[in-house]
Amino acid sequence: MENIDWGNLGFGYQDADYNVRCYFRNGKWGELETSSSNTINIHIAATALHYGQEAFEGLKAFKGRDGKIRVFRMDENAKRLQNSAEGILMEKFPVDKFQEAVRLAIKMNERFVPPYDSGAALYIRPLLIGTGPQIGVHPANEYLFTVFVMPVGPYFPEGFKPTDLVIMRQFDRAAPQGTGKYKVGGNYAASMYEGKKAKEGGFSAVLYLDSKEKKYIDECGPANFFGIKNNTYITPESDSILPSITNKSLLVLAKEMGLNVERRKVPYEELASFDEVGACGTAAVISPIKGVYDADNDRWFKYGSKPGKWSTKLYNKLRAIQYGDEPDTHGWIEIIE
């Protein structure tokens, strides 16, 4: 495609040709529609604007060496969006309709899928919002589901290179028993201030501790945390963590590679014993961590200036499956015909 430098894409918004929309009105979901407009009309009293009735997803499509376009685990994204909708009382969007909408959005914007050798991908953003008007705190009776896409490079500009995280105990990402396990906009708004402070300090993201006791590792801002030691892949268990589809996939691959896997509470003190640490998610896949700085205690935990052995193996394996370079033995990939 003209005028796109595929090899130097950042992780930012740009227009594509079409988006897909579907409306919930009069108690039922309508048919999928396509639009070339990048704006929506919304009621001034829509619940998305006033009471945060909004949830979204992020997934990617990849062009393989064979020229075929593959999308990764979109059924899991559909189910996670349903879980988010249930958590904040929105109308759930059907899984099969979600997949149909994603397929349509990819096909209609096929010219924006980056070429195989670019290292880039097509980012897909499904969005569900309350559009019906309420001025009391009540769920809407009308909703909009939409899918838009754009080509993107790595989420962290450094790509697959180690970065530093920072712990700042005065900030929380989500309250205990709150909305942390749902992919809703409020969680991200709550992390913007400290995320900006972290970047100003030279860190890629905040590593959050649990909000209740400040004793356990929770999340790395926009991604899940994992640590590797003693031949074991360890990731936190918490009701405040968004269940990452990437992390879920890495747990399977780690086990297949011969690692033990543990999902459990990870005490802060355990940071000192990990051989490798990483942040994982759809946008970054894996972002290796060079060090974690505890700003409250002026203490560093160091893991090395190069990506760790297991992080590298896991990163390469997952990407190889996503791009079709290795067989998909788990049914994670759908080829878009």
C-alpha positions as CSV (number, residue, x, y, z in Angstrom):
1,M,0.0,0.0,0.0
2,E,1.2,3.5,-0.8
3,N,2.6,6.0,1.8
4,I,2.9,3.6,4.7
5,D,6.4,2.8,6.0
6,W,5.5,-0.7,7.2
7,G,8.8,-1.3,8.9
8,N,8.5,1.9,11.1
9,L,5.0,1.8,12.3
10,G,4.3,2.9,15.8
11,F,1.4,1.8,18.0
12,G,-0.9,4.7,17.1
13,Y,-4.3,5.4,15.5
14,Q,-4.7,5.8,11.8
15,D,-7.8,5.6,9.6
16,A,-8.6,2.6,7.5
17,D,-11.3,2.3,4.9
18,Y,-14.3,0.8,6.8
19,N,-15.6,-0.1,10.2
20,V,-18.3,-2.5,11.2
21,R,-21.2,-1.6,13.4
22,C,-24.2,-3.3,15.1
23,Y,-26.9,-1.8,17.3
24,F,-28.9,-3.2,20.2
25,R,-32.4,-1.7,20.1
26,N,-35.9,-2.8,21.2
27,G,-34.4,-5.7,23.1
28,K,-32.4,-7.3,20.3
29,W,-29.2,-7.0,18.3
30,G,-29.6,-5.9,14.6
31,E,-27.6,-6.9,11.6
32,L,-24.0,-6.0,10.9
33,E,-23.5,-2.7,9.1
34,T,-20.4,-1.3,7.4
35,S,-19.5,2.4,7.4
36,S,-16.7,4.5,5.9
37,S,-17.2,7.2,8.6
38,N,-14.8,7.4,11.5
39,T,-17.3,9.2,13.7
40,I,-20.5,8.1,15.6
41,N,-23.6,10.0,16.6
42,I,-24.3,9.5,20.3
43,H,-27.0,10.8,22.6
44,I,-25.8,13.6,25.0
45,A,-27.0,11.5,27.9
46,A,-25.6,8.1,26.8
47,T,-24.5,5.9,29.7
48,A,-21.0,5.5,28.1
49,L,-20.4,9.2,28.5
50,H,-21.7,9.6,32.1
51,Y,-21.4,6.2,33.8
52,G,-18.6,4.4,32.1
53,Q,-20.7,1.8,30.4
54,E,-17.9,0.9,27.9
55,A,-15.8,-2.1,27.2
56,F,-13.3,-3.0,24.5
57,E,-11.0,-5.6,23.2
58,G,-7.7,-5.8,21.2
59,L,-6.6,-8.5,18.9
60,K,-4.4,-8.8,15.8
61,A,-4.4,-10.2,12.3
62,F,-1.1,-11.3,10.7
63,K,-0.1,-11.8,7.1
64,G,2.0,-15.0,6.7
65,R,4.8,-15.9,4.4
66,D,2.2,-17.6,2.2
67,G,0.2,-14.4,1.9
68,K,-2.7,-15.7,4.0
69,I,-4.2,-13.5,6.7
70,R,-4.5,-15.2,10.2
71,V,-6.3,-13.9,13.2
72,F,-5.3,-15.1,16.7
73,R,-7.9,-16.6,19.2
74,M,-10.7,-14.2,18.5
75,D,-13.2,-16.5,20.2
76,E,-11.4,-15.7,23.5
77,N,-11.7,-12.0,22.9
78,A,-15.4,-12.4,22.2
79,K,-15.9,-14.3,25.5
80,R,-13.8,-11.8,27.4
81,L,-15.9,-8.9,26.0
82,Q,-19.0,-10.8,27.2
83,N,-17.5,-11.1,30.7
84,S,-16.8,-7.3,30.7
85,A,-20.3,-6.6,29.6
86,E,-21.8,-8.8,32.3
87,G,-19.6,-7.0,34.9
88,I,-20.9,-3.5,34.1
89,L,-24.5,-4.5,33.1
90,M,-24.2,-4.1,29.4
91,E,-26.0,-6.2,26.8
92,K,-23.7,-9.1,25.8
93,F,-22.7,-9.3,22.2
94,P,-23.0,-12.9,20.7
95,V,-19.7,-14.7,20.2
96,D,-20.5,-15.8,16.6
97,K,-21.6,-12.3,15.7
98,F,-18.4,-10.9,17.2
99,Q,-16.3,-13.3,15.0
100,E,-18.4,-12.4,11.9
101,A,-17.8,-8.7,12.5
102,V,-14.0,-9.2,13.0
103,R,-13.8,-11.2,9.7
104,L,-15.7,-8.6,7.9
105,A,-13.6,-5.7,9.2
106,I,-10.4,-7.5,8.2
107,K,-11.7,-8.4,4.7
108,M,-12.9,-4.8,4.0
109,N,-9.6,-3.4,5.1
110,E,-7.3,-6.0,3.6
111,R,-5.0,-3.5,2.1
112,F,-4.0,-2.3,5.6
113,V,-2.7,-5.7,6.7
114,P,1.1,-5.2,6.9
115,P,3.3,-7.5,4.8
116,Y,4.9,-10.6,6.4
117,D,8.5,-9.3,6.6
118,S,7.5,-6.0,8.2
119,G,7.2,-7.3,11.7
120,A,3.9,-5.3,11.9
121,A,0.3,-6.5,12.2
122,L,-3.3,-5.3,11.8
123,Y,-4.6,-4.2,15.2
124,I,-8.4,-4.9,15.6
125,R,-10.4,-2.9,18.2
126,P,-13.9,-4.1,19.0
127,L,-15.8,-1.6,21.2
128,L,-19.1,-1.9,23.1
129,I,-20.8,1.2,24.5
130,G,-24.0,2.2,26.1
131,T,-25.8,4.6,23.8
132,G,-29.2,4.8,25.4
133,P,-29.9,7.9,27.6
134,Q,-30.0,7.8,31.4
135,I,-29.5,10.5,33.9
136,G,-29.9,8.3,36.9
137,V,-27.3,5.6,37.5
138,H,-28.9,2.8,35.4
139,P,-27.8,0.6,32.6
140,A,-28.7,1.7,29.1
141,N,-31.4,0.1,27.0
142,E,-29.5,0.6,23.7
143,Y,-25.9,-0.3,22.8
144,L,-23.5,0.0,19.9
145,F,-20.9,-2.6,19.1
146,T,-18.3,-1.6,16.5
147,V,-15.0,-2.9,15.1
148,F,-12.3,-0.7,13.6
149,V,-8.8,-1.6,12.5
150,M,-5.4,-0.1,11.8
151,P,-1.8,-1.3,11.0
152,V,0.5,-1.1,14.0
153,G,4.1,-1.7,15.0
154,P,5.3,-2.7,18.5
155,Y,3.4,-1.2,21.5
156,F,6.7,-0.3,23.2
157,P,8.9,1.6,20.8
158,E,11.9,-0.5,21.9
159,G,10.2,-3.6,20.5
160,F,11.6,-6.9,21.9
161,K,14.2,-5.2,24.0
162,P,14.4,-5.0,27.8
163,T,12.9,-2.0,29.5
164,D,12.6,-0.9,33.1
165,L,9.4,-0.8,35.3
166,V,8.8,1.3,38.4
167,I,6.8,0.5,41.6
168,M,5.0,3.5,43.1
169,R,2.8,2.4,46.0
170,Q,0.7,5.6,46.2
171,F,-1.1,4.6,43.0
172,D,-3.6,1.8,42.4
173,R,-4.8,0.5,39.0
174,A,-8.1,-1.0,40.3
175,A,-9.8,-1.5,43.7
176,P,-10.1,-4.9,45.3
177,Q,-13.3,-6.6,44.1
178,G,-13.6,-3.7,41.6
179,T,-13.5,-3.7,37.8
180,G,-9.8,-4.8,37.4
181,K,-10.7,-8.1,35.8
182,Y,-12.8,-6.4,33.1
183,K,-11.5,-4.6,30.0
184,V,-13.2,-1.3,30.6
185,G,-12.0,2.2,29.9
186,G,-12.1,3.3,33.5
187,N,-9.2,1.0,34.5
188,Y,-7.0,2.7,31.8
189,A,-8.1,6.2,32.8
190,A,-7.1,5.4,36.4
191,S,-3.6,4.5,35.2
192,M,-2.8,7.4,32.9
193,Y,-1.4,9.8,35.5
194,E,1.2,7.4,37.0
195,G,1.9,6.0,33.5
196,K,2.9,9.5,32.4
197,K,5.0,9.9,35.5
198,A,6.7,6.6,34.9
199,K,7.6,7.5,31.3
200,E,8.9,10.9,32.4
201,G,11.2,8.9,34.7
202,G,12.6,6.8,31.9
203,F,10.4,3.7,32.7
204,S,8.2,1.9,30.2
205,A,5.3,1.3,32.6
206,V,4.2,1.0,36.3
207,L,4.4,-2.3,38.0
208,Y,1.4,-2.3,40.3
209,L,1.2,-4.0,43.7
210,D,-2.1,-5.3,45.0
211,S,-4.4,-2.4,46.1
212,K,-5.4,-3.9,49.4
213,E,-2.1,-4.9,51.1
214,K,0.7,-3.7,48.8
215,K,2.3,-7.1,49.3
216,Y,1.8,-8.9,46.0
217,I,2.5,-8.2,42.3
218,D,-0.5,-7.4,40.2
219,E,-0.1,-6.0,36.7
220,C,2.4,-4.1,34.6
221,G,0.1,-1.2,33.6
222,P,-1.2,-2.3,30.2
223,A,0.1,-5.9,30.4
224,N,0.2,-9.0,32.6
225,F,3.4,-9.8,34.6
226,F,5.3,-13.0,34.5
227,G,8.6,-14.2,36.1
228,I,10.8,-17.2,35.4
229,K,13.0,-19.1,37.8
230,N,13.8,-22.7,38.7
231,N,12.5,-23.9,35.4
232,T,9.1,-22.4,36.2
233,Y,6.9,-19.8,34.5
234,I,5.1,-17.9,37.3
235,T,2.3,-15.3,36.8
236,P,0.1,-13.6,39.5
237,E,-3.3,-14.9,40.6
238,S,-5.6,-11.9,41.4
239,D,-9.2,-10.8,41.0
240,S,-7.9,-7.4,40.0
241,I,-5.9,-8.6,36.9
242,L,-7.3,-8.6,33.4
243,P,-7.1,-12.2,32.1
244,S,-4.6,-11.8,29.3
245,I,-5.2,-14.1,26.2
246,T,-1.5,-13.8,25.4
247,N,-0.6,-14.9,29.0
248,K,-3.1,-17.7,28.7
249,S,-1.3,-18.9,25.5
250,L,2.2,-18.5,27.0
251,L,1.2,-20.7,29.9
252,V,0.4,-23.5,27.4
253,L,3.5,-23.0,25.4
254,A,5.8,-22.8,28.5
255,K,4.4,-26.2,29.7
256,E,5.0,-27.7,26.2
257,M,8.6,-26.4,26.3
258,G,9.2,-28.2,29.6
259,L,8.7,-25.5,32.1
260,N,6.5,-25.9,35.1
261,V,3.7,-23.3,35.3
262,E,2.2,-21.6,38.3
263,R,-0.5,-19.0,38.6
264,R,-0.5,-17.9,42.2
265,K,0.0,-14.9,44.4
266,V,3.5,-13.5,43.8
267,P,5.0,-11.7,46.9
268,Y,6.9,-8.5,46.3
269,E,10.0,-10.0,47.8
270,E,10.0,-12.7,45.1
271,L,11.2,-10.1,42.6
272,A,14.7,-10.6,43.9
273,S,14.7,-14.3,43.0
274,F,13.6,-14.2,39.3
275,D,16.0,-15.0,36.5
276,E,13.7,-13.4,33.9
277,V,10.8,-11.0,34.1
278,G,8.4,-9.9,31.4
279,A,5.2,-8.1,30.6
280,C,2.8,-9.8,28.1
281,G,-0.3,-8.8,26.2
282,T,-1.8,-8.5,22.7
283,A,-0.1,-5.2,21.9
284,A,3.4,-6.1,23.1
285,V,3.3,-9.9,22.9
286,I,6.2,-10.0,25.4
287,S,8.2,-7.0,26.6
288,P,11.3,-8.3,28.5
289,I,12.1,-6.4,31.7
290,K,15.6,-5.2,32.3
291,G,14.9,-4.0,35.9
292,V,12.2,-3.1,38.4
293,Y,12.8,0.1,40.5
294,D,11.0,0.4,43.8
295,A,10.7,4.2,44.0
296,D,9.4,4.1,47.6
297,N,12.5,2.2,48.9
298,D,15.1,3.3,46.3
299,R,15.7,-0.4,45.5
300,W,16.5,-2.0,42.1
301,F,15.8,-5.6,41.0
302,K,18.0,-6.3,37.9
303,Y,17.5,-9.0,35.3
304,G,20.0,-8.2,32.6
305,S,20.3,-6.0,29.5
306,K,19.3,-8.7,27.0
307,P,16.1,-10.7,26.8
308,G,16.2,-13.9,28.8
309,K,16.5,-17.4,27.2
310,W,12.9,-18.5,28.0
311,S,11.3,-15.1,27.2
312,T,13.0,-15.2,23.8
313,K,11.9,-18.8,23.1
314,L,8.3,-18.0,24.1
315,Y,8.2,-14.8,22.1
316,N,9.5,-16.5,19.0
317,K,7.2,-19.5,19.4
318,L,4.1,-17.5,19.8
319,R,4.9,-15.1,16.9
320,A,5.7,-18.1,14.7
321,I,2.3,-19.6,15.3
322,Q,0.6,-16.2,14.7
323,Y,2.4,-15.7,11.4
324,G,1.9,-19.3,10.3
325,D,5.6,-20.2,10.4
326,E,4.9,-23.0,12.8
327,P,1.9,-25.4,13.0
328,D,-1.0,-24.3,15.1
329,T,-1.7,-27.5,17.1
330,H,-4.2,-25.7,19.5
331,G,-6.8,-24.3,17.1
332,W,-5.8,-20.8,18.0
333,I,-5.6,-19.5,14.4
334,E,-8.3,-18.8,11.9
335,I,-7.3,-18.1,8.3
336,I,-9.4,-15.3,6.8
337,E,-10.6,-16.5,3.4
